[in-house]
């Protein structure tokens, strides 16, 4: 599952792509953790426009990114959320913890 990192003066954007399910979540988490550790952004945007499917494993990926950003003293927002993924996130109440746009 590829991720794409782009830095901006105000932080970083990481675009996730493909299916975020129990088969690929661990690999995506590792890639995401490495990207955050490398860029050390204070503001991180996760762009989900390339995500084709997400199950509850995707919630774990986002929560891990949130924890890492909190440890850095930074913030996390998630954008361009496909409808199917949005339903999963809304059903779990993730919007109470992470800014979903």
KEZA-285757 format. One record per residue (C-alpha): residue number from 0; residue in one letter; z negated, x, y negated. Coordinates in steps of 0.5 Angstrom, whole numbers. Example, Ala and Ser with C-alpha at 12.3 -4.5 7.8 and 13.67 -1.06 7.14 Angstrom:
BEGIN
<site 0; a; <-16; 25; 9>> <site 1; s; <-14; 27; 2>> 
# end
This chain:
BEGIN
<site 0; x; <0; 0; 0>> <site 1; x; <2; 3; -6>> <site 2; x; <-1; 4; -13>> <site 3; x; <1; 6; -19>> <site 4; x; <-3; 9; -25>> <site 5; x; <-1; 9; -32>> <site 6; x; <-6; 12; -37>> <site 7; x; <-6; 9; -44>> <site 8; x; <-11; 12; -50>> <site 9; x; <-15; 6; -49>> <site 10; x; <-16; 7; -41>> <site 11; x; <-12; 6; -35>> <site 12; x; <-8; 1; -32>> <site 13; x; <-7; 1; -24>> <site 14; x; <-2; -3; -21>> <site 15; x; <-3; -6; -14>> <site 16; x; <2; -8; -9>> <site 17; x; <4; -11; -2>> <site 18; x; <-1; -15; 2>> <site 19; x; <-9; -14; 1>> <site 20; x; <-12; -16; 8>> <site 21; x; <-16; -13; 13>> <site 22; x; <-11; -8; 15>> <site 23; x; <-9; -5; 9>> <site 24; x; <-16; -6; 5>> <site 25; x; <-19; 1; 7>> <site 26; x; <-13; 5; 5>> <site 27; x; <-12; 1; -2>> <site 28; x; <-20; 2; -3>> <site 29; x; <-19; 10; -2>> <site 30; x; <-13; 10; -6>> <site 31; x; <-16; 6; -12>> <site 32; x; <-23; 10; -12>> <site 33; x; <-19; 17; -12>> <site 34; x; <-15; 14; -18>> <site 35; x; <-21; 12; -22>> <site 36; x; <-24; 19; -20>> <site 37; x; <-18; 22; -23>> <site 38; x; <-17; 19; -29>> <site 39; x; <-24; 17; -31>> <site 40; x; <-22; 11; -35>> <site 41; x; <-27; 7; -39>> <site 42; x; <-23; 1; -39>> <site 43; x; <-19; 0; -33>> <site 44; x; <-14; -6; -32>> <site 45; x; <-12; -8; -25>> <site 46; x; <-5; -11; -25>> <site 47; x; <-4; -15; -19>> <site 48; x; <3; -17; -20>> <site 49; x; <6; -14; -14>> <site 50; x; <1; -17; -9>> <site 51; x; <4; -21; -4>> <site 52; x; <-2; -24; -1>> <site 53; x; <-9; -23; -1>> <site 54; x; <-15; -25; 3>> <site 55; x; <-23; -24; 3>> <site 56; x; <-21; -16; 4>> <site 57; x; <-18; -16; -3>> <site 58; x; <-25; -19; -6>> <site 59; x; <-28; -12; -3>> <site 60; x; <-23; -8; -6>> <site 61; x; <-24; -11; -13>> <site 62; x; <-32; -11; -12>> <site 63; x; <-31; -3; -10>> <site 64; x; <-27; -2; -17>> <site 65; x; <-32; -6; -21>> <site 66; x; <-38; -2; -18>> <site 67; x; <-34; 5; -19>> <site 68; x; <-33; 3; -26>> <site 69; x; <-40; 1; -28>> <site 70; x; <-42; 8; -25>> <site 71; x; <-38; 11; -30>> <site 72; x; <-40; 6; -36>> <site 73; x; <-34; 3; -36>> <site 74; x; <-31; -4; -36>> <site 75; x; <-26; -8; -31>> <site 76; x; <-21; -13; -32>> <site 77; x; <-16; -16; -27>> <site 78; x; <-9; -19; -30>> <site 79; x; <-2; -22; -27>> <site 80; x; <-6; -25; -21>> <site 81; x; <-1; -29; -17>> <site 82; x; <-3; -36; -15>> <site 83; x; <-5; -35; -8>> <site 84; x; <-9; -29; -10>> <site 85; x; <-12; -33; -16>> <site 86; x; <-14; -38; -11>> <site 87; x; <-18; -33; -7>> <site 88; x; <-22; -30; -13>> <site 89; x; <-23; -37; -16>> <site 90; x; <-26; -40; -9>> <site 91; x; <-31; -34; -9>> <site 92; x; <-33; -34; -16>> <site 93; x; <-31; -27; -17>> <site 94; x; <-29; -29; -25>> <site 95; x; <-37; -29; -26>> <site 96; x; <-37; -22; -25>> <site 97; x; <-30; -19; -27>> <site 98; x; <-26; -21; -32>> <site 99; x; <-20; -25; -29>> <site 100; x; <-14; -26; -34>> 
# end
